[in-house]
Amino acid sequence: MHRFRRPRPRDTNTGSLGAVSMASVVDTARYPVEDLASPIASAVVNDGRAQLAATGAAELPGFVTPAGVRALVDDAESLVARAHSSAGQGTAYLEFPDFSLPEDHPRLHFGDYAVRAVAYDVIPRDSQLRALYEWDPLKDLIEAVLDRGLIFRYGDPFGALNLAVMGDGDQLQWHFDQTDFVVSLAIQGAERGGDFEVVPRIRSADNERYEEVAQVLAGDQDQVVTLPMTPGTLLIFEGRYSLHRVSPIRGDTYRHVGLLAYDTKANTMGSELLRADRYGRTEPFAQPPTVWPAS
């Protein structure tokens, strides 16, 4: 079993919740993130690494307590009016398509997407989601599970932390991520739909497996795995090689997911094109508006 060095002393009050308050949000008995050298934490980390190796996805169910989930739901609902809507069609490769390819090529398959995103710069400092993201022990746990060396929070004032809000009719098309890993926190599920569907490791760095990808895009469900949308679950997902989507939302209840951005290099920033599409602006607010339009 892998053993971890005891973490160096640090300020655990980076966010708006202090170390004592965080215990009411995170199940620190099940996930003792402040002592990664403990046997329980070592087992959690090794299990997460095994999940990543097997499927490219490490699920940590019950990471947030039931009381913490309720607080995060209230937090998320208060932020809905701050979300920017983006919608359109995109390919599975999230790139400008090469129209010289045959018409039936997977890189020319378009799917509908519609989602709302609350940017980091408009999430208040007293937000519990923000406090959790800025809490160093959480970053340390993710770093240990990934086993890629040091990780850093994004430097991007928009994309470092997002609340993804999805309502009736919203969805995300089948796609591969353009980053090596994504960390998400399930906060609230929709009434119906909103399933996170994955085809694990359908491609690799040296084999695109276009025929298999085309089958999935055409509706073949044989390789599709659904990861439960269970509030309180922390998910570490290596989506560069796993095709995935969020199925269409139905009903009046918002699907809320926190997207926590880290990288193996410091001060990662998103492009202006991405900012314009996802957040509707390219410059962060010096001071967020005090009044937001009705959602």
Backbone bond lengths (Angstrom), bond angles and torsions (degrees), N, CA, C in turn:
res aa  C-N    CA-C-N  psi(-1)  N-CA   C-N-CA  omega(-1)  CA-C   N-CA-C  phi
1 M - - - 1.455 - - 1.518 109.33 -
2 H 1.329 114.20 137.06 1.463 118.59 -179.81 1.524 109.89 -69.67
3 R 1.308 116.41 136.89 1.463 121.40 176.78 1.531 108.61 -109.27
4 F 1.317 115.88 147.28 1.449 121.62 -177.11 1.511 110.14 -116.50
5 R 1.316 114.74 142.98 1.452 117.76 175.74 1.524 108.91 -70.42
6 R 1.307 115.82 148.98 1.453 119.36 177.34 1.526 108.95 -66.31
7 P 1.364 117.53 131.54 1.453 119.08 -175.84 1.518 112.14 -64.60
8 R 1.319 114.51 148.04 1.454 119.42 178.13 1.530 109.50 -68.74
9 P 1.337 117.42 153.45 1.463 119.29 178.16 1.524 110.54 -57.53
10 R 1.332 115.81 143.16 1.450 120.51 -179.19 1.519 109.48 -150.95
11 D 1.305 115.29 165.69 1.453 121.41 175.83 1.516 108.37 -81.42
12 T 1.328 117.59 110.95 1.458 120.66 -179.59 1.517 111.80 -89.70
13 N 1.318 118.41 8.05 1.454 121.83 -179.88 1.531 111.08 -105.52
14 T 1.331 116.62 32.63 1.458 120.48 -179.31 1.512 110.99 -59.27
15 G 1.349 116.73 -42.35 1.458 120.98 -179.49 1.512 111.15 -91.96
16 S 1.346 115.01 -167.26 1.454 119.66 -175.91 1.515 112.27 -80.49
17 L 1.342 117.41 -14.62 1.453 120.40 176.97 1.512 109.05 -101.10
18 G 1.321 117.68 129.84 1.446 120.80 177.52 1.506 111.29 -78.07
19 A 1.350 115.96 177.67 1.454 120.90 -176.45 1.522 111.46 -61.38
20 V 1.334 118.39 -38.21 1.464 120.73 -179.44 1.514 110.06 -68.20
21 S 1.329 118.13 -46.29 1.453 121.45 -179.59 1.528 112.20 -63.93
22 M 1.321 117.32 -33.69 1.452 120.35 -178.03 1.525 111.62 -62.13
23 A 1.296 117.81 -25.71 1.463 120.97 178.80 1.520 111.67 -64.50
24 S 1.333 118.33 -21.92 1.459 120.52 176.63 1.526 111.44 -84.87
25 V 1.327 117.90 -10.15 1.458 122.53 178.75 1.521 111.04 -101.41
26 V 1.316 117.04 -46.49 1.464 122.63 -179.15 1.527 109.55 -101.27
27 D 1.329 115.69 138.70 1.468 120.34 175.51 1.529 107.83 -78.40
28 T 1.322 115.30 85.79 1.461 120.15 -174.59 1.524 112.93 -76.03
29 A 1.332 117.79 -11.23 1.462 119.32 173.11 1.533 109.81 -75.24
30 R 1.317 115.70 -43.17 1.465 120.75 178.86 1.521 111.64 -77.97
31 Y 1.342 115.57 -33.16 1.466 122.17 -178.73 1.532 108.94 -128.28
32 P 1.332 118.06 81.49 1.471 120.95 -176.74 1.525 111.75 -76.23
33 V 1.319 115.24 72.84 1.460 121.18 -171.11 1.521 113.08 -68.54
34 E 1.321 117.52 -18.13 1.460 119.49 -179.88 1.529 112.59 -85.86
35 D 1.330 116.06 -1.23 1.466 120.63 176.76 1.523 108.29 -143.34
36 L 1.314 115.74 77.45 1.464 119.91 -177.16 1.521 113.07 -70.39
37 A 1.335 117.22 -7.78 1.464 119.83 176.58 1.522 111.93 -85.17
38 S 1.327 117.57 -7.24 1.461 120.54 -177.91 1.526 110.41 -71.95
39 P 1.337 117.36 154.28 1.471 119.90 178.97 1.524 112.95 -59.02
40 I 1.336 117.90 -38.41 1.464 119.93 -179.67 1.521 110.38 -65.07
41 A 1.333 116.47 -45.99 1.458 119.84 179.90 1.520 111.26 -65.14
42 S 1.315 117.44 -38.69 1.463 120.60 178.12 1.520 110.80 -60.81
43 A 1.339 116.59 -40.24 1.463 120.61 178.46 1.521 111.00 -66.14
44 V 1.334 116.71 -40.68 1.468 121.00 177.96 1.524 110.19 -60.75
45 V 1.323 116.30 -46.91 1.467 120.61 -177.90 1.526 110.65 -64.35
46 N 1.302 117.16 -45.03 1.467 119.83 -179.09 1.525 111.82 -65.73
47 D 1.334 117.06 -36.38 1.465 119.91 176.20 1.525 110.20 -66.19
48 G 1.327 117.44 -42.20 1.459 120.36 177.86 1.509 111.82 -61.52
49 R 1.330 117.21 -42.16 1.463 120.68 178.35 1.528 111.30 -63.64
50 A 1.323 116.19 -38.34 1.464 120.03 179.22 1.529 110.59 -66.00
51 Q 1.335 116.84 -40.25 1.461 120.34 177.64 1.531 110.97 -62.86
52 L 1.324 116.31 -44.12 1.468 119.61 178.90 1.523 111.22 -61.22
53 A 1.314 116.20 -42.68 1.469 119.81 -179.02 1.523 111.38 -64.49
54 A 1.350 116.19 -34.98 1.463 120.03 -175.53 1.522 112.73 -82.44
55 T 1.336 117.34 -41.99 1.463 120.20 -170.89 1.519 114.70 -130.25
56 G 1.328 118.07 -8.17 1.453 120.23 -176.39 1.511 113.92 79.72
57 A 1.341 116.78 10.23 1.465 120.55 -179.91 1.527 109.17 -142.64
58 A 1.323 116.22 126.94 1.461 121.79 176.67 1.518 108.55 -112.76
59 E 1.343 116.48 116.36 1.455 122.11 179.62 1.524 109.62 -100.72
60 L 1.329 116.08 131.55 1.460 122.37 175.54 1.523 107.58 -117.32
61 P 1.340 116.97 83.78 1.473 119.79 -176.55 1.518 111.70 -68.33
62 G 1.328 115.73 147.46 1.452 120.30 178.15 1.513 113.52 66.68
63 F 1.331 117.27 21.90 1.457 118.93 178.74 1.528 110.21 -62.35
64 V 1.310 116.22 -40.54 1.464 121.62 174.47 1.520 108.79 -97.58
65 T 1.303 116.42 136.07 1.463 122.28 -178.95 1.528 110.65 -68.60
66 P 1.353 117.93 161.26 1.473 119.69 175.28 1.524 112.51 -55.36
67 A 1.340 117.31 -41.05 1.467 119.67 177.48 1.524 110.63 -65.43
68 G 1.322 116.22 -38.68 1.458 120.21 177.55 1.517 112.11 -64.68
69 V 1.342 117.10 -39.10 1.463 120.86 177.81 1.526 110.01 -62.23
70 R 1.328 116.79 -44.65 1.466 119.27 179.25 1.524 111.00 -59.53
71 A 1.326 116.61 -41.74 1.469 120.43 178.89 1.522 110.78 -65.31
72 L 1.341 117.39 -40.35 1.459 121.04 180.00 1.524 111.55 -68.93
73 V 1.337 117.52 -34.56 1.466 120.38 176.02 1.524 109.70 -63.50
74 D 1.335 116.92 -47.02 1.469 120.00 177.88 1.529 110.41 -58.82
75 D 1.321 115.89 -42.12 1.456 122.21 178.33 1.521 110.05 -60.35
76 A 1.324 116.98 -48.57 1.462 121.80 -177.77 1.527 111.36 -63.83
77 E 1.312 116.81 -43.55 1.463 119.72 -179.26 1.524 110.96 -61.81
78 S 1.323 116.53 -33.75 1.463 120.06 179.85 1.521 111.74 -71.59
79 L 1.331 117.61 -16.60 1.467 122.13 -176.76 1.522 113.46 -99.34
80 V 1.329 117.75 -6.41 1.468 120.60 -174.13 1.525 111.84 -55.69
81 A 1.322 117.53 -41.74 1.467 120.43 -177.79 1.524 112.24 -63.59
82 R 1.317 117.69 -18.32 1.463 121.31 -179.18 1.529 112.48 -89.21
83 A 1.322 117.37 -1.83 1.462 121.30 -175.61 1.529 110.71 -79.86
84 H 1.329 114.63 138.64 1.470 120.81 174.48 1.524 108.72 -97.96
85 S 1.339 116.14 133.57 1.466 121.05 -179.27 1.524 110.26 -91.03
86 S 1.316 115.06 136.73 1.463 120.42 171.99 1.521 108.02 -134.68
87 A 1.318 116.46 142.61 1.461 120.72 -177.25 1.521 108.89 -154.51
88 G 1.314 114.80 156.71 1.454 119.63 178.46 1.511 110.10 161.14
89 Q 1.309 115.82 -149.61 1.453 121.84 177.41 1.523 108.81 -128.76
90 G 1.316 115.64 142.20 1.451 120.91 178.46 1.510 110.75 -145.12
91 T 1.316 115.76 164.72 1.451 120.69 177.17 1.527 110.04 -92.10
92 A 1.308 115.26 171.04 1.460 120.29 178.80 1.524 111.65 -68.71
93 Y 1.320 117.85 -14.25 1.460 121.57 -173.57 1.532 112.52 -103.77
94 L 1.339 116.56 0.12 1.463 122.02 175.13 1.524 111.86 50.06
95 E 1.323 114.56 47.56 1.458 120.45 -178.55 1.517 109.34 -143.48
96 F 1.324 115.82 163.05 1.458 118.24 174.80 1.519 108.23 -67.10
97 P 1.337 118.53 125.38 1.476 120.50 -172.13 1.521 113.05 -70.26
98 D 1.309 114.24 149.91 1.459 122.57 176.73 1.529 107.35 -95.82
99 F 1.334 116.63 101.05 1.459 120.36 -173.96 1.526 112.80 -77.55
100 S 1.337 117.64 2.22 1.457 119.59 173.01 1.527 111.28 -80.23
101 L 1.324 117.15 -11.40 1.457 121.48 178.72 1.529 110.39 -74.93
102 P 1.345 117.47 159.08 1.472 119.58 175.67 1.530 110.81 -57.83
103 E 1.336 116.72 148.05 1.457 121.22 -174.86 1.527 113.05 -58.62
104 D 1.337 117.19 -30.05 1.462 120.34 -176.93 1.533 112.42 -92.16
105 H 1.338 117.47 10.52 1.465 119.91 -179.63 1.536 109.59 -70.87
106 P 1.348 118.41 141.35 1.478 120.47 179.85 1.529 113.93 -55.66
107 R 1.327 116.98 -29.25 1.461 118.72 -179.67 1.530 112.59 -73.21
108 L 1.330 116.55 -6.69 1.461 120.66 176.24 1.524 111.49 -113.39
109 H 1.309 116.28 16.03 1.470 120.38 175.92 1.529 108.67 -90.15
110 F 1.332 116.80 120.75 1.456 121.43 -178.46 1.524 110.66 -103.89
111 G 1.327 115.27 141.76 1.447 121.41 176.03 1.517 110.34 -131.10
112 D 1.317 115.68 155.62 1.461 120.89 -178.90 1.527 111.16 -79.64
113 Y 1.330 114.24 143.61 1.460 119.49 171.80 1.518 109.57 -137.67
114 A 1.311 115.83 149.10 1.465 122.43 174.75 1.519 106.88 -157.90
115 V 1.315 116.00 122.99 1.462 121.08 -177.64 1.518 108.40 -155.12
116 R 1.318 116.46 157.93 1.462 122.46 175.14 1.518 108.11 -118.45
117 A 1.323 116.39 140.61 1.464 120.33 -177.26 1.524 110.31 -130.80
118 V 1.326 115.31 132.10 1.454 121.87 171.84 1.524 106.95 -96.55
119 A 1.326 116.17 119.81 1.458 121.16 -175.67 1.526 111.66 -78.09
120 Y 1.300 114.77 157.15 1.476 121.98 -178.73 1.526 112.40 -56.57
121 D 1.336 116.26 -39.57 1.467 118.18 -173.68 1.526 113.99 -72.63
122 V 1.342 117.83 -9.60 1.464 119.69 176.81 1.530 111.90 -112.95
123 I 1.322 116.78 8.09 1.460 120.07 173.40 1.531 107.43 -88.00
124 P 1.318 118.37 117.59 1.472 120.77 -174.29 1.523 112.44 -60.00
125 R 1.310 115.07 154.36 1.463 120.23 -179.77 1.526 112.09 -66.68
126 D 1.335 118.05 -21.16 1.455 119.44 177.55 1.532 112.48 -92.83
127 S 1.330 116.62 8.97 1.465 121.14 175.28 1.522 109.88 -67.90
128 Q 1.311 116.87 134.42 1.459 120.08 179.81 1.523 111.40 -70.37
129 L 1.325 117.20 -32.13 1.465 119.45 175.90 1.523 110.14 -64.56
130 R 1.320 116.89 -43.25 1.462 120.26 179.17 1.528 110.98 -64.29
131 A 1.320 116.31 -41.84 1.459 119.64 -179.96 1.521 111.34 -61.70
132 L 1.333 116.21 -39.22 1.456 120.06 178.89 1.523 110.69 -64.98
133 Y 1.338 116.79 -43.88 1.469 120.72 179.02 1.527 111.17 -61.49
134 E 1.300 117.40 -37.61 1.465 121.54 -175.54 1.532 112.83 -87.26
135 W 1.313 116.69 4.16 1.472 122.10 -179.18 1.525 108.35 -84.71
136 D 1.319 117.59 116.29 1.466 121.34 -174.73 1.531 114.63 -57.99
137 P 1.341 120.75 -38.98 1.467 118.72 -179.90 1.530 113.75 -59.01
138 L 1.327 117.63 -31.29 1.466 119.46 175.94 1.527 110.03 -65.17
139 K 1.315 116.60 -47.00 1.470 120.47 178.06 1.527 110.79 -59.09
140 D 1.329 116.83 -40.33 1.462 120.63 -179.57 1.527 111.58 -63.04
141 L 1.332 116.54 -39.90 1.464 119.93 178.83 1.522 110.54 -64.98
142 I 1.316 117.35 -47.32 1.458 121.33 179.86 1.528 110.44 -60.54
143 E 1.314 115.77 -42.10 1.468 121.40 177.96 1.525 110.95 -59.29
144 A 1.333 116.99 -42.22 1.462 120.92 -178.98 1.523 111.38 -67.40
145 V 1.336 116.99 -42.21 1.465 120.32 -179.74 1.532 110.62 -65.93
146 L 1.314 117.11 -44.06 1.466 120.45 -178.99 1.522 112.21 -64.79
147 D 1.333 116.78 -36.40 1.461 122.33 178.03 1.530 111.57 57.20
148 R 1.335 115.90 43.14 1.463 121.80 178.90 1.528 111.39 -113.80
149 G 1.303 117.98 13.32 1.453 121.01 -172.90 1.511 110.55 91.91
150 L 1.323 116.28 -162.87 1.461 120.66 -178.20 1.525 111.22 -63.23
151 I 1.339 115.67 142.86 1.459 120.65 170.11 1.525 108.51 -122.09
152 F 1.337 114.86 158.61 1.456 121.91 -176.23 1.524 109.53 -133.78
153 R 1.310 116.25 146.88 1.452 119.28 170.54 1.530 108.80 -65.98
154 Y 1.335 115.86 146.88 1.463 119.68 177.12 1.527 109.92 -57.46
155 G 1.320 115.62 150.08 1.457 120.84 171.92 1.518 112.22 -88.90
156 D 1.327 117.30 -4.46 1.463 123.08 -174.25 1.531 110.90 -72.60
157 P 1.333 117.99 121.65 1.468 119.62 -179.51 1.521 113.30 -69.96
158 F 1.326 117.41 -12.81 1.461 122.21 176.04 1.528 111.40 -96.49
159 G 1.331 116.05 -52.95 1.455 120.77 -166.62 1.502 116.95 -96.84
160 A 1.338 118.60 -1.24 1.466 118.92 -179.39 1.522 111.40 -59.67
161 L 1.304 116.16 -42.13 1.457 122.21 177.51 1.515 107.82 -140.32
162 N 1.314 116.43 128.30 1.471 121.51 175.63 1.511 109.94 -127.31
163 L 1.322 115.03 147.42 1.456 120.84 163.20 1.518 106.23 -102.63
164 A 1.334 117.07 116.13 1.461 121.51 176.62 1.520 108.28 -88.77
165 V 1.321 115.56 119.99 1.461 122.49 -178.69 1.521 107.90 -111.98
166 M 1.323 116.89 124.19 1.457 120.63 179.19 1.516 108.76 -129.04
167 G 1.348 115.29 128.69 1.455 121.64 179.48 1.514 111.27 -118.19
168 D 1.307 115.93 -168.75 1.458 122.18 -174.94 1.533 111.22 -52.73
169 G 1.319 116.33 124.25 1.460 122.48 178.83 1.509 115.21 90.83
170 D 1.322 117.29 -14.04 1.465 120.04 178.95 1.525 110.90 -72.86
171 Q 1.335 116.37 154.92 1.459 121.87 178.58 1.521 108.97 -167.35
172 L 1.322 115.62 167.72 1.464 121.57 170.47 1.516 107.85 -124.64
173 Q 1.331 116.71 131.31 1.453 121.40 -177.58 1.535 110.64 -70.16
174 W 1.316 116.15 163.78 1.458 120.58 172.86 1.531 108.84 -56.05
175 H 1.331 116.27 132.70 1.460 119.19 179.86 1.518 111.31 -162.26
176 F 1.316 114.57 163.69 1.461 123.65 169.30 1.526 107.39 -105.69
177 D 1.322 117.12 143.91 1.460 120.50 175.42 1.526 110.29 -74.51
178 Q 1.319 115.32 154.59 1.461 120.56 175.84 1.528 112.00 -98.69
179 T 1.314 115.95 5.22 1.464 122.13 175.22 1.523 108.74 -116.92
180 D 1.331 116.63 159.07 1.461 120.10 -175.93 1.520 112.82 -70.91
181 F 1.339 116.83 -30.65 1.461 118.53 -179.84 1.525 110.07 -152.80
182 V 1.325 114.73 154.45 1.462 123.27 177.72 1.520 107.33 -132.76
183 V 1.333 116.39 141.36 1.460 121.56 176.76 1.515 107.98 -116.44
184 S 1.330 116.60 127.03 1.455 120.30 -179.34 1.521 110.41 -131.90
185 L 1.322 114.84 155.54 1.459 121.82 177.64 1.513 108.23 -127.16
186 A 1.327 116.89 118.29 1.458 121.87 178.26 1.526 109.10 -74.59
187 I 1.336 115.85 124.21 1.466 120.94 -177.66 1.520 111.27 -110.61
188 Q 1.324 117.17 -47.75 1.467 120.35 179.75 1.517 109.50 -151.74
189 G 1.341 116.31 135.77 1.447 121.65 177.77 1.512 111.85 -91.67
190 A 1.330 116.06 160.79 1.461 121.91 176.45 1.526 109.61 -77.96
191 E 1.336 115.76 167.74 1.460 119.68 175.91 1.522 110.33 -62.06
192 R 1.326 115.25 -45.01 1.459 121.31 178.04 1.518 108.69 -144.06
193 G 1.323 116.64 151.42 1.453 120.47 179.55 1.518 111.17 74.48
194 G 1.318 114.55 -161.81 1.456 118.99 -178.04 1.510 113.28 72.73
195 D 1.336 116.78 24.09 1.462 120.43 179.54 1.525 110.00 -75.28
196 F 1.320 115.67 141.46 1.463 121.14 175.32 1.523 106.60 -92.85
197 E 1.330 115.89 104.30 1.456 122.41 -175.22 1.524 109.52 -104.29
198 V 1.328 115.83 134.96 1.464 121.60 -171.61 1.524 110.28 -135.87
199 V 1.320 115.96 141.12 1.468 121.33 166.02 1.526 105.81 -112.04
200 P 1.325 117.16 97.96 1.474 119.76 -172.25 1.520 113.30 -63.37
201 R 1.331 114.35 132.97 1.459 122.37 171.49 1.526 112.98 49.22
202 I 1.320 117.00 45.24 1.465 120.15 -178.69 1.525 111.25 -73.23
203 R 1.342 117.40 -22.40 1.458 120.47 175.39 1.523 108.77 -132.51
204 S 1.317 115.21 171.96 1.461 120.31 179.63 1.523 108.45 -138.50
205 A 1.316 116.04 177.03 1.457 120.13 -178.46 1.527 112.37 -62.86
206 D 1.333 116.51 -27.46 1.466 119.34 -177.12 1.524 113.96 -115.45
207 N 1.340 117.37 9.69 1.462 119.80 179.13 1.530 109.09 -152.43
208 E 1.339 116.45 109.72 1.462 121.11 -178.38 1.532 113.30 -74.01
209 R 1.315 117.06 -22.15 1.470 122.17 179.67 1.529 111.29 49.91
210 Y 1.308 115.66 54.01 1.460 120.72 -175.58 1.531 112.92 -59.30
211 E 1.324 117.59 -35.66 1.465 119.47 -178.45 1.525 111.04 -63.66
212 E 1.335 116.66 -43.01 1.462 119.57 179.16 1.522 111.43 -68.28
213 V 1.322 116.46 -39.63 1.465 119.87 177.94 1.528 109.71 -62.17
214 A 1.335 116.91 -43.38 1.464 121.41 -179.92 1.524 111.32 -60.21
215 Q 1.321 116.95 -37.08 1.468 120.05 179.39 1.527 111.14 -63.52
216 V 1.327 115.96 -42.70 1.467 119.44 178.92 1.522 110.36 -65.13
217 L 1.330 116.33 -44.96 1.460 120.19 -179.85 1.524 111.71 -62.53
218 A 1.338 116.51 -25.65 1.465 121.28 178.66 1.527 112.51 -84.23
219 G 1.345 116.63 -4.29 1.455 119.11 175.93 1.511 115.89 114.43
220 D 1.327 118.69 0.34 1.457 121.48 178.51 1.532 109.97 -68.35
221 Q 1.332 117.13 123.84 1.462 122.51 -176.13 1.531 113.26 -104.34
222 D 1.333 117.98 4.76 1.462 120.40 -171.89 1.528 113.04 -59.40
223 Q 1.328 117.58 -36.16 1.464 120.37 -176.55 1.531 113.34 -99.35
224 V 1.330 116.53 1.03 1.464 120.63 -173.22 1.529 110.73 -78.76
225 V 1.319 115.24 130.76 1.466 122.77 175.90 1.525 107.51 -115.60
226 T 1.335 117.13 135.48 1.460 121.26 177.23 1.524 109.12 -101.03
227 L 1.334 116.33 121.54 1.459 120.77 175.55 1.522 108.02 -90.72
228 P 1.324 118.62 123.24 1.464 121.02 -174.05 1.524 112.60 -58.16
229 M 1.329 114.94 139.37 1.466 121.40 175.49 1.532 106.50 -91.56
230 T 1.336 115.66 79.20 1.456 121.77 -176.16 1.523 109.17 -104.92
231 P 1.329 118.52 113.44 1.464 120.51 -178.93 1.531 111.75 -53.29
232 G 1.322 114.85 135.81 1.460 120.64 -178.82 1.502 114.12 98.02
233 T 1.353 117.49 -7.88 1.463 121.44 179.80 1.526 110.73 -84.98
234 L 1.314 115.71 129.14 1.461 122.24 172.54 1.526 107.28 -94.75
235 L 1.323 116.70 130.78 1.462 122.02 -177.66 1.509 110.11 -122.09
236 I 1.320 116.62 125.97 1.457 122.86 171.83 1.523 106.07 -107.58
237 F 1.325 116.74 117.30 1.461 121.25 -166.94 1.516 110.79 -129.02
238 E 1.318 115.86 126.12 1.456 122.41 176.22 1.526 108.21 -96.93
239 G 1.331 115.63 90.11 1.457 120.83 -168.91 1.509 115.93 -95.81
240 R 1.336 118.13 4.86 1.463 119.26 -179.89 1.529 111.69 -67.03
241 Y 1.316 116.67 -31.13 1.466 120.48 -176.39 1.524 113.25 -115.07
242 S 1.329 117.49 -0.09 1.468 121.96 178.82 1.523 108.98 -112.04
243 L 1.309 116.38 119.13 1.457 122.07 177.58 1.530 108.40 -70.11
244 H 1.338 117.40 136.00 1.461 118.60 -176.39 1.522 110.79 -154.50
245 R 1.314 115.31 160.99 1.460 121.42 178.41 1.528 109.55 -155.29
246 V 1.346 115.76 168.68 1.461 122.52 168.62 1.519 106.31 -114.51
247 S 1.334 116.22 119.49 1.460 120.56 -176.71 1.529 110.30 -68.15
248 P 1.354 117.45 158.94 1.467 120.80 -175.36 1.533 113.37 -55.92
249 I 1.334 114.51 139.34 1.462 122.72 179.32 1.521 109.06 -83.74
250 R 1.322 115.33 141.75 1.457 120.85 174.17 1.526 108.87 -133.78
251 G 1.338 116.07 138.06 1.456 120.41 177.38 1.517 112.74 108.95
252 D 1.321 115.57 175.67 1.461 122.27 -173.82 1.525 114.14 -92.55
253 T 1.332 117.60 -4.88 1.465 120.51 -178.64 1.518 110.12 -91.27
254 Y 1.323 115.77 128.27 1.459 119.61 179.19 1.528 111.12 -70.44
255 R 1.320 114.96 143.79 1.460 122.40 168.56 1.525 106.91 -91.96
256 H 1.331 116.74 119.65 1.462 121.56 -178.46 1.524 110.13 -114.82
257 V 1.320 116.00 128.14 1.460 121.97 176.27 1.525 108.33 -136.43
258 G 1.325 116.86 130.80 1.452 121.06 172.48 1.512 109.84 -85.52
259 L 1.320 117.14 131.48 1.466 122.84 178.50 1.517 108.02 -111.46
260 L 1.311 116.62 112.75 1.462 123.76 -172.93 1.524 108.67 -107.10
261 A 1.315 116.95 115.97 1.469 120.86 -170.40 1.526 112.02 -100.66
262 Y 1.334 114.80 126.10 1.463 123.35 176.27 1.522 108.17 -133.70
263 D 1.329 115.44 160.75 1.456 120.08 176.09 1.521 108.42 -148.28
264 T 1.328 115.47 163.18 1.463 119.81 178.24 1.525 111.74 -82.15
265 K 1.323 116.68 -2.64 1.475 120.42 172.55 1.524 108.57 -123.67
266 A 1.320 116.03 155.03 1.459 120.97 -175.94 1.529 111.61 -80.29
267 N 1.337 114.84 153.28 1.474 123.46 170.45 1.525 113.86 62.08
268 T 1.328 117.60 37.66 1.458 121.00 176.21 1.531 110.20 -64.89
269 M 1.341 115.35 135.82 1.457 121.86 -178.75 1.527 110.03 -126.88
270 G 1.333 116.22 148.40 1.451 120.96 173.94 1.520 111.16 -85.54
271 S 1.332 116.60 164.38 1.461 121.20 -179.42 1.527 110.45 -78.88
272 E 1.341 115.93 160.49 1.459 120.39 176.45 1.524 110.97 -64.64
273 L 1.339 117.38 -34.40 1.461 120.95 178.33 1.523 110.36 -62.21
274 L 1.332 115.84 -44.58 1.455 120.06 178.13 1.520 110.90 -63.52
275 R 1.325 116.80 -43.06 1.465 120.36 179.74 1.525 111.04 -60.16
276 A 1.328 115.98 -45.95 1.459 119.92 -177.40 1.525 111.26 -61.42
277 D 1.326 116.83 -40.77 1.458 120.08 -178.54 1.523 111.57 -74.09
278 R 1.316 116.84 -47.30 1.466 119.75 -171.20 1.522 113.52 -81.04
279 Y 1.349 115.96 -31.16 1.463 118.94 -174.17 1.521 113.96 -120.48
280 G 1.335 117.28 -6.20 1.451 120.61 177.06 1.513 114.94 74.76
281 R 1.323 117.92 13.75 1.465 122.32 179.58 1.527 107.63 -162.39
282 T 1.317 115.29 162.71 1.464 119.32 -178.77 1.519 112.69 -116.45
283 E 1.328 117.37 -8.63 1.456 120.89 178.99 1.519 109.64 -116.92
284 P 1.329 117.66 136.00 1.470 119.37 178.38 1.521 111.47 -69.84
285 F 1.317 115.15 155.64 1.457 119.98 175.84 1.527 109.66 -71.55
286 A 1.339 116.44 133.36 1.465 119.31 169.53 1.515 108.96 -69.98
287 Q 1.348 114.99 -37.05 1.456 121.85 175.61 1.521 107.36 -143.22
288 P 1.351 118.81 114.86 1.468 119.47 -178.97 1.522 111.56 -57.80
289 P 1.328 118.10 149.65 1.463 121.60 176.92 1.539 111.02 -56.04
290 T 1.311 115.19 152.13 1.479 119.18 178.06 1.517 110.66 -90.56
291 V 1.331 117.52 -19.71 1.452 121.77 179.45 1.531 108.01 -125.33
292 W 1.329 116.33 132.65 1.456 121.80 -178.06 1.517 108.75 -116.48
293 P 1.322 118.00 146.76 1.472 119.72 178.46 1.514 110.43 -66.91
294 A 1.326 115.02 157.07 1.462 119.64 178.73 1.509 108.98 -62.49
295 S 1.321 115.90 141.27 1.476 120.95 -178.89 1.518 110.78 -68.81
